[in-house]
Amino acid sequence: MRRGAVLVLLALAFAAAACGGGSGEHRTARTSTSATTTTTTASTSTTTTAPATTANRAPSTTTRTNPAPAASGSLAGKTIAIDPGHNGANGAHAAEIARPIFIGTQTRACDNTGTETPDGYTESAYNLDVALRLRDVLVARGAHVVMTRTTNDGWGPCIDTRAAIGNQAHADAAISIHADGGPPNGRGFHVNTPALIPGYTDDIYAASKRLGVDLRDAFVATGMPTSTYLGSNGLVERRDFGGLNLSNVPKVLFETGNMRNATDAALLEDPAFRQREAVALADGFAAFVAGR
Protein backbone atom coordinates (compact mmCIF):
# COMPACT_ATOMS: atom_id res chain seq x y z
CA MET A 1 0.00 0.00 0.00
CA ARG A 2 2.74 2.48 0.86
CA ARG A 3 4.60 1.76 -2.40
CA GLY A 4 1.36 2.41 -4.35
CA ALA A 5 0.76 5.67 -2.50
CA VAL A 6 4.28 6.84 -3.36
CA LEU A 7 3.66 6.12 -7.05
CA VAL A 8 0.40 8.10 -6.97
CA LEU A 9 2.14 11.08 -5.35
CA LEU A 10 4.94 10.98 -7.93
CA ALA A 11 2.40 10.92 -10.76
CA LEU A 12 0.53 13.92 -9.33
CA ALA A 13 3.77 15.89 -8.93
CA PHE A 14 4.76 15.19 -12.52
CA ALA A 15 1.36 16.36 -13.83
CA ALA A 16 1.56 19.60 -11.84
CA ALA A 17 5.04 20.36 -13.18
CA ALA A 18 3.89 19.76 -16.76
CA CYS A 19 0.96 22.19 -16.46
CA GLY A 20 2.71 24.98 -14.50
CA GLY A 21 4.53 26.67 -17.45
CA GLY A 22 4.94 30.34 -16.53
CA SER A 23 2.70 33.37 -16.79
CA GLY A 24 3.19 36.39 -18.99
CA GLU A 25 0.93 39.34 -19.69
CA HIS A 26 0.10 39.85 -23.36
CA ARG A 27 -0.09 43.52 -24.33
CA THR A 28 -2.95 44.13 -26.75
CA ALA A 29 -3.22 47.10 -29.10
CA ARG A 30 -5.74 49.70 -28.04
CA THR A 31 -8.04 50.70 -30.85
CA SER A 32 -9.13 54.18 -31.87
CA THR A 33 -12.72 54.73 -32.88
CA SER A 34 -11.55 55.44 -36.43
CA ALA A 35 -8.07 53.94 -36.78
CA THR A 36 -6.03 51.00 -35.57
CA THR A 37 -3.35 51.94 -33.05
CA THR A 38 0.22 51.09 -33.97
CA THR A 39 2.06 49.54 -31.05
CA THR A 40 5.72 48.65 -30.91
CA THR A 41 7.76 46.82 -28.32
CA ALA A 42 11.23 45.36 -28.56
CA SER A 43 9.92 42.25 -30.29
CA THR A 44 6.45 42.99 -31.73
CA SER A 45 4.84 45.55 -33.98
CA THR A 46 1.28 45.98 -35.22
CA THR A 47 0.52 48.50 -37.89
CA THR A 48 -1.74 51.53 -38.09
CA THR A 49 -3.83 51.30 -41.22
CA ALA A 50 -5.01 54.21 -43.30
CA PRO A 51 -6.68 54.19 -46.73
CA ALA A 52 -4.00 52.96 -49.14
CA THR A 53 -3.25 55.08 -52.20
CA THR A 54 -0.33 55.93 -54.44
CA ALA A 55 2.90 56.33 -52.46
CA ASN A 56 4.41 59.80 -52.13
CA ARG A 57 7.79 60.17 -53.79
CA ALA A 58 10.68 60.06 -51.35
CA PRO A 59 14.37 60.35 -52.28
CA SER A 60 16.95 57.78 -51.28
CA THR A 61 17.83 59.90 -48.26
CA THR A 62 14.84 58.39 -46.46
CA THR A 63 16.75 55.11 -46.03
CA ARG A 64 17.25 54.54 -42.31
CA THR A 65 20.65 53.62 -40.95
CA ASN A 66 21.76 52.65 -37.45
CA PRO A 67 18.19 51.98 -36.26
CA ALA A 68 19.11 51.20 -32.65
CA PRO A 69 22.19 53.19 -31.58
CA ALA A 70 23.79 52.74 -28.21
CA ALA A 71 22.21 55.40 -26.04
CA SER A 72 21.61 56.08 -22.39
CA GLY A 73 18.43 57.06 -20.57
CA SER A 74 16.08 54.24 -19.67
CA LEU A 75 12.41 54.52 -20.59
CA ALA A 76 11.45 51.08 -19.31
CA GLY A 77 7.73 50.77 -18.64
CA LYS A 78 6.88 54.10 -20.30
CA THR A 79 4.51 54.57 -23.25
CA ILE A 80 5.41 57.17 -25.87
CA ALA A 81 3.08 58.17 -28.72
CA ILE A 82 4.72 59.30 -31.97
CA ASP A 83 2.74 61.11 -34.66
CA PRO A 84 4.60 61.60 -37.98
CA GLY A 85 2.81 64.62 -39.43
CA HIS A 86 0.84 64.47 -42.70
CA ASN A 87 0.90 61.47 -45.09
CA GLY A 88 2.17 60.77 -48.58
CA ALA A 89 -1.18 60.50 -50.38
CA ASN A 90 -2.87 63.48 -48.72
CA GLY A 91 -2.59 65.46 -51.94
CA ALA A 92 -4.67 62.88 -53.80
CA HIS A 93 -7.45 63.12 -51.20
CA ALA A 94 -8.18 66.84 -51.10
CA ALA A 95 -11.83 66.45 -50.11
CA GLU A 96 -11.09 64.01 -47.29
CA ILE A 97 -8.32 66.04 -45.70
CA ALA A 98 -10.33 69.27 -46.01
CA ARG A 99 -13.09 67.94 -43.72
CA PRO A 100 -13.54 70.47 -40.89
CA ILE A 101 -12.98 69.28 -37.32
CA PHE A 102 -13.83 71.28 -34.21
CA ILE A 103 -10.79 71.50 -31.93
CA GLY A 104 -12.22 73.42 -28.99
CA THR A 105 -11.23 76.90 -30.12
CA GLN A 106 -12.15 76.77 -33.82
CA THR A 107 -12.44 74.34 -36.71
CA ARG A 108 -9.39 73.06 -38.55
CA ALA A 109 -8.98 70.82 -41.59
CA CYS A 110 -8.58 67.11 -41.02
CA ASP A 111 -5.00 67.35 -42.32
CA ASN A 112 -2.90 68.94 -45.08
CA THR A 113 -0.09 67.99 -47.42
CA GLY A 114 2.82 69.57 -45.56
CA THR A 115 5.80 71.24 -47.18
CA GLU A 116 8.98 70.09 -48.95
CA THR A 117 12.59 71.10 -49.56
CA PRO A 118 13.48 73.02 -52.74
CA ASP A 119 14.65 69.77 -54.36
CA GLY A 120 11.44 67.90 -53.56
CA TYR A 121 12.05 65.96 -50.33
CA THR A 122 8.55 65.91 -48.88
CA GLU A 123 7.79 66.69 -45.28
CA SER A 124 5.57 63.62 -44.96
CA ALA A 125 8.46 61.32 -45.95
CA TYR A 126 10.87 63.17 -43.68
CA ASN A 127 8.51 63.11 -40.70
CA LEU A 128 8.04 59.36 -41.01
CA ASP A 129 11.76 58.67 -41.33
CA VAL A 130 12.57 60.60 -38.14
CA ALA A 131 9.61 59.00 -36.37
CA LEU A 132 10.73 55.46 -37.22
CA ARG A 133 14.27 56.23 -36.09
CA LEU A 134 12.92 57.66 -32.84
CA ARG A 135 10.72 54.60 -32.35
CA ASP A 136 13.76 52.33 -32.67
CA VAL A 137 15.78 54.32 -30.13
CA LEU A 138 12.89 54.43 -27.66
CA VAL A 139 12.25 50.69 -27.96
CA ALA A 140 15.98 50.03 -27.41
CA ARG A 141 15.64 51.97 -24.15
CA GLY A 142 12.68 49.88 -23.02
CA ALA A 143 9.73 52.08 -24.00
CA HIS A 144 6.41 50.92 -25.39
CA VAL A 145 5.67 52.96 -28.54
CA VAL A 146 2.42 53.71 -30.34
CA MET A 147 2.43 55.40 -33.75
CA THR A 148 -0.27 57.11 -35.79
CA ARG A 149 1.18 55.76 -39.05
CA THR A 150 4.11 53.61 -40.15
CA THR A 151 3.94 54.06 -43.95
CA ASN A 152 3.86 57.02 -46.30
CA ASP A 153 1.41 55.72 -48.88
CA GLY A 154 -1.95 56.60 -47.31
CA TRP A 155 -3.89 59.72 -46.37
CA GLY A 156 -4.64 61.07 -42.90
CA PRO A 157 -5.42 60.08 -40.25
CA CYS A 158 -7.27 63.22 -39.25
CA ILE A 159 -6.03 65.36 -36.38
CA ASP A 160 -8.68 64.12 -33.95
CA THR A 161 -7.75 60.49 -34.62
CA ARG A 162 -4.07 61.27 -34.20
CA ALA A 163 -4.79 62.69 -30.75
CA ALA A 164 -7.12 59.79 -29.89
CA ILE A 165 -4.39 57.21 -30.55
CA GLY A 166 -2.15 58.70 -27.87
CA ASN A 167 -5.10 59.18 -25.52
CA GLN A 168 -6.31 55.60 -25.81
CA ALA A 169 -2.79 54.32 -25.20
CA HIS A 170 -2.63 56.42 -21.98
CA ALA A 171 0.77 57.59 -23.18
CA ASP A 172 3.18 59.12 -20.70
CA ALA A 173 4.08 61.66 -23.40
CA ALA A 174 3.42 62.29 -27.08
CA ILE A 175 5.08 64.11 -29.95
CA SER A 176 3.94 65.16 -33.40
CA ILE A 177 7.01 65.36 -35.66
CA HIS A 178 7.09 68.00 -38.39
CA ALA A 179 9.39 70.25 -40.41
CA ASP A 180 8.34 73.82 -41.12
CA GLY A 181 7.76 75.66 -44.37
CA GLY A 182 8.99 78.98 -43.06
CA PRO A 183 10.66 81.97 -44.72
CA PRO A 184 13.69 80.96 -46.81
CA ASN A 185 15.95 83.28 -44.83
CA GLY A 186 14.81 81.85 -41.48
CA ARG A 187 16.54 78.98 -39.70
CA GLY A 188 16.00 76.60 -36.88
CA PHE A 189 13.56 74.47 -34.89
CA HIS A 190 10.73 75.35 -32.56
CA VAL A 191 8.52 73.36 -30.20
CA ASN A 192 4.79 74.08 -30.15
CA THR A 193 3.10 73.47 -26.80
CA PRO A 194 -0.63 73.76 -26.06
CA ALA A 195 -1.99 77.03 -24.72
CA LEU A 196 -4.16 76.94 -21.61
CA ILE A 197 -7.70 76.21 -22.81
CA PRO A 198 -10.21 75.43 -20.03
CA GLY A 199 -11.95 72.13 -20.61
CA TYR A 200 -9.37 71.03 -23.15
CA THR A 201 -5.73 71.51 -22.23
CA ASP A 202 -5.89 72.57 -18.58
CA ASP A 203 -5.05 69.02 -17.47
CA ILE A 204 -1.95 68.75 -19.68
CA TYR A 205 -0.80 72.37 -19.96
CA ALA A 206 1.95 72.36 -17.33
CA ALA A 207 3.26 68.89 -18.19
CA SER A 208 3.30 69.69 -21.92
CA LYS A 209 5.31 72.81 -21.20
CA ARG A 210 7.88 70.75 -19.26
CA LEU A 211 7.98 68.22 -22.09
CA GLY A 212 8.62 71.00 -24.59
CA VAL A 213 11.49 72.41 -22.53
CA ASP A 214 13.09 68.99 -22.04
CA LEU A 215 12.85 68.17 -25.75
CA ARG A 216 14.17 71.59 -26.74
CA ASP A 217 17.12 71.35 -24.36
CA ALA A 218 18.03 67.91 -25.71
CA PHE A 219 17.57 68.85 -29.37
CA VAL A 220 20.18 71.61 -29.35
CA ALA A 221 22.77 68.82 -29.25
CA THR A 222 21.97 68.11 -32.93
CA GLY A 223 23.47 71.43 -33.97
CA MET A 224 20.17 72.79 -35.32
CA PRO A 225 19.61 76.27 -33.80
CA THR A 226 16.36 77.44 -32.26
CA SER A 227 14.12 79.30 -34.68
CA THR A 228 15.25 82.74 -35.81
CA TYR A 229 11.78 83.66 -37.09
CA LEU A 230 9.20 82.27 -34.66
CA GLY A 231 8.77 81.85 -30.91
CA SER A 232 11.08 82.59 -28.00
CA ASN A 233 14.07 80.37 -27.28
CA GLY A 234 12.56 77.66 -29.44
CA LEU A 235 9.16 77.57 -27.69
CA VAL A 236 5.74 78.63 -29.01
CA GLU A 237 2.33 78.31 -27.33
CA ARG A 238 -0.48 77.44 -29.76
CA ARG A 239 -4.24 77.29 -29.28
CA ASP A 240 -5.04 76.44 -32.91
CA PHE A 241 -3.48 72.97 -33.26
CA GLY A 242 -6.03 70.18 -33.06
CA GLY A 243 -3.50 67.49 -32.21
CA LEU A 244 -2.57 69.46 -29.09
CA ASN A 245 -6.00 70.74 -28.06
CA LEU A 246 -7.59 67.29 -28.29
CA SER A 247 -4.80 65.47 -26.45
CA ASN A 248 -5.38 64.14 -22.94
CA VAL A 249 -1.69 63.31 -22.48
CA PRO A 250 1.32 65.67 -22.39
CA LYS A 251 2.09 66.49 -26.01
CA VAL A 252 4.05 68.83 -28.26
CA LEU A 253 4.23 69.50 -31.99
CA PHE A 254 7.92 69.71 -32.89
CA GLU A 255 9.01 71.64 -35.99
CA THR A 256 12.51 70.19 -36.33
CA GLY A 257 13.81 72.68 -38.87
CA ASN A 258 12.82 74.88 -41.81
CA MET A 259 12.58 72.94 -45.07
CA ARG A 260 12.51 76.15 -47.11
CA ASN A 261 15.91 77.25 -45.81
CA ALA A 262 18.85 75.83 -47.78
CA THR A 263 21.06 75.23 -44.72
CA ASP A 264 18.32 73.53 -42.72
CA ALA A 265 17.19 71.50 -45.74
CA ALA A 266 20.68 70.09 -46.26
CA LEU A 267 20.68 68.87 -42.66
CA LEU A 268 17.19 67.43 -42.79
CA GLU A 269 18.06 65.48 -45.95
CA ASP A 270 21.10 63.91 -44.27
CA PRO A 271 20.37 60.45 -42.76
CA ALA A 272 23.12 60.90 -40.18
CA PHE A 273 21.51 64.12 -38.98
CA ARG A 274 18.10 62.46 -38.79
CA GLN A 275 19.64 59.78 -36.60
CA ARG A 276 21.06 62.48 -34.29
CA GLU A 277 17.58 63.98 -34.11
CA ALA A 278 16.11 60.65 -33.02
CA VAL A 279 18.67 60.19 -30.25
CA ALA A 280 18.23 63.78 -29.05
CA LEU A 281 14.44 63.43 -28.91
CA ALA A 282 14.77 60.17 -26.99
CA ASP A 283 17.07 61.97 -24.55
CA GLY A 284 14.40 64.63 -24.12
CA PHE A 285 11.74 62.04 -23.34
CA ALA A 286 14.05 60.35 -20.83
CA ALA A 287 14.60 63.69 -19.08
CA PHE A 288 10.86 64.34 -18.99
CA VAL A 289 9.83 60.99 -17.50
CA ALA A 290 12.69 61.14 -14.99
CA GLY A 291 11.43 64.51 -13.73
CA ARG A 292 7.73 63.63 -13.43
JOHUWO-V819654 format. One record per residue. N is the residue number from 1. SS is DSSP state (alpha for helix, beta for strand, coil for the rest). PHI is phi in whole degrees, -180 to 180 (none if undefined). Layout:
BEGIN
{{N/SS/PHI} {N/SS/PHI}}
END
This chain:
BEGIN
{{1/coil/none} {2/alpha/-67} {3/alpha/-63} {4/alpha/-64} {5/alpha/-62} {6/alpha/-61} {7/alpha/-63} {8/alpha/-63} {9/alpha/-63} {10/alpha/-63} {11/alpha/-64} {12/alpha/-65} {13/alpha/-63} {14/alpha/-63} {15/alpha/-64} {16/alpha/-64} {17/alpha/-64} {18/alpha/-67} {19/alpha/-92} {20/alpha/-66} {21/coil/59} {22/coil/176} {23/coil/-111} {24/coil/-147} {25/coil/-84} {26/coil/-93} {27/coil/-83} {28/coil/-102} {29/coil/-72} {30/coil/-80} {31/beta/-113} {32/coil/-74} {33/coil/-67} {34/coil/-135} {35/coil/-157} {36/beta/-94} {37/coil/-70} {38/beta/-85} {39/beta/-124} {40/beta/-137} {41/coil/-122} {42/coil/-63} {43/coil/-128} {44/coil/-135} {45/beta/-150} {46/beta/-118} {47/coil/-109} {48/coil/-65} {49/coil/-111} {50/coil/-133} {51/coil/-53} {52/beta/-83} {53/coil/-144} {54/coil/-60} {55/coil/-68} {56/coil/-76} {57/coil/-66} {58/coil/-138} {59/coil/-69} {60/alpha/-63} {61/alpha/-67} {62/alpha/-80} {63/coil/-62} {64/coil/-86} {65/coil/-127} {66/coil/48} {67/coil/-67} {68/coil/-135} {69/coil/-70} {70/coil/-67} {71/coil/-152} {72/coil/-99} {73/coil/101} {74/coil/-68} {75/coil/-125} {76/coil/-56} {77/coil/82} {78/coil/-98} {79/beta/-110} {80/beta/-119} {81/beta/-101} {82/beta/-119} {83/beta/-119} {84/beta/-72} {85/coil/-61} {86/coil/67} {87/coil/-168} {88/coil/-64} {89/coil/-101} {90/alpha/-56} {91/alpha/-64} {92/alpha/-88} {93/coil/-131} {94/alpha/-59} {95/alpha/-66} {96/alpha/-65} {97/alpha/-79} {98/coil/-86} {99/coil/-57} {100/beta/-74} {101/beta/-131} {102/beta/-78} {103/coil/-117} {104/coil/100} {105/coil/-113} {106/coil/-175} {107/beta/-104} {108/beta/-133} {109/beta/-67} {110/coil/-49} {111/coil/-169} {112/coil/-148} {113/coil/-84} {114/coil/82} {115/coil/-113} {116/beta/-161} {117/coil/-76} {118/coil/-57} {119/coil/-97} {120/coil/96} {121/coil/-78} {122/beta/-77} {123/alpha/-62} {124/alpha/-62} {125/alpha/-68} {126/alpha/-61} {127/alpha/-56} {128/alpha/-66} {129/alpha/-61} {130/alpha/-64} {131/alpha/-63} {132/alpha/-68} {133/alpha/-64} {134/alpha/-62} {135/alpha/-54} {136/alpha/-63} {137/alpha/-67} {138/alpha/-62} {139/alpha/-63} {140/alpha/-63} {141/coil/-93} {142/coil/100} {143/coil/-79} {144/beta/-98} {145/beta/-120} {146/beta/-117} {147/beta/-128} {148/coil/-82} {149/coil/-158} {150/coil/-129} {151/coil/-133} {152/coil/-121} {153/coil/-120} {154/beta/-123} {155/coil/-123} {156/coil/68} {157/coil/-69} {158/coil/-68} {159/alpha/-61} {160/alpha/-71} {161/alpha/-69} {162/alpha/-59} {163/alpha/-66} {164/alpha/-63} {165/alpha/-62} {166/alpha/-67} {167/alpha/-63} {168/alpha/-70} {169/coil/-83} {170/coil/51} {171/coil/-62} {172/coil/-72} {173/beta/-164} {174/beta/-143} {175/beta/-140} {176/beta/-107} {177/beta/-96} {178/beta/-142} {179/beta/-134} {180/beta/-85} {181/coil/-113} {182/coil/-87} {183/coil/-65} {184/coil/-58} {185/coil/-92} {186/coil/-102} {187/coil/-121} {188/coil/102} {189/beta/-106} {190/beta/-148} {191/beta/-112} {192/beta/-90} {193/beta/-116} {194/beta/-69} {195/coil/-73} {196/coil/-80} {197/coil/-125} {198/coil/-54} {199/coil/85} {200/coil/-125} {201/coil/-109} {202/coil/-61} {203/coil/-83} {204/coil/-121} {205/alpha/-58} {206/alpha/-65} {207/alpha/-66} {208/alpha/-65} {209/alpha/-63} {210/alpha/-63} {211/alpha/-60} {212/alpha/-60} {213/alpha/-66} {214/alpha/-64} {215/alpha/-69} {216/alpha/-61} {217/alpha/-62} {218/alpha/-75} {219/alpha/-71} {220/alpha/-62} {221/alpha/-66} {222/alpha/-73} {223/coil/97} {224/coil/-75} {225/coil/-77} {226/beta/-70} {227/coil/-57} {228/coil/-92} {229/coil/-127} {230/coil/-153} {231/coil/83} {232/beta/-131} {233/coil/54} {234/coil/82} {235/beta/-121} {236/beta/-141} {237/beta/-91} {238/beta/-129} {239/coil/-114} {240/coil/-117} {241/coil/-107} {242/alpha/-62} {243/alpha/-63} {244/alpha/-88} {245/alpha/-61} {246/coil/-94} {247/coil/-82} {248/coil/-106} {249/coil/-124} {250/coil/-55} {251/beta/-150} {252/beta/-134} {253/beta/-112} {254/beta/-106} {255/beta/-89} {256/beta/-79} {257/beta/172} {258/beta/-108} {259/coil/-66} {260/coil/-89} {261/coil/-98} {262/alpha/-62} {263/alpha/-68} {264/alpha/-63} {265/alpha/-60} {266/alpha/-62} {267/alpha/-68} {268/alpha/-64} {269/coil/-83} {270/coil/-91} {271/alpha/-58} {272/alpha/-66} {273/alpha/-68} {274/alpha/-62} {275/alpha/-69} {276/alpha/-63} {277/alpha/-59} {278/alpha/-61} {279/alpha/-65} {280/alpha/-63} {281/alpha/-64} {282/alpha/-62} {283/alpha/-61} {284/alpha/-65} {285/alpha/-64} {286/alpha/-62} {287/alpha/-65} {288/alpha/-66} {289/alpha/-69} {290/alpha/-69} {291/alpha/-94} {292/coil/-75}}
END
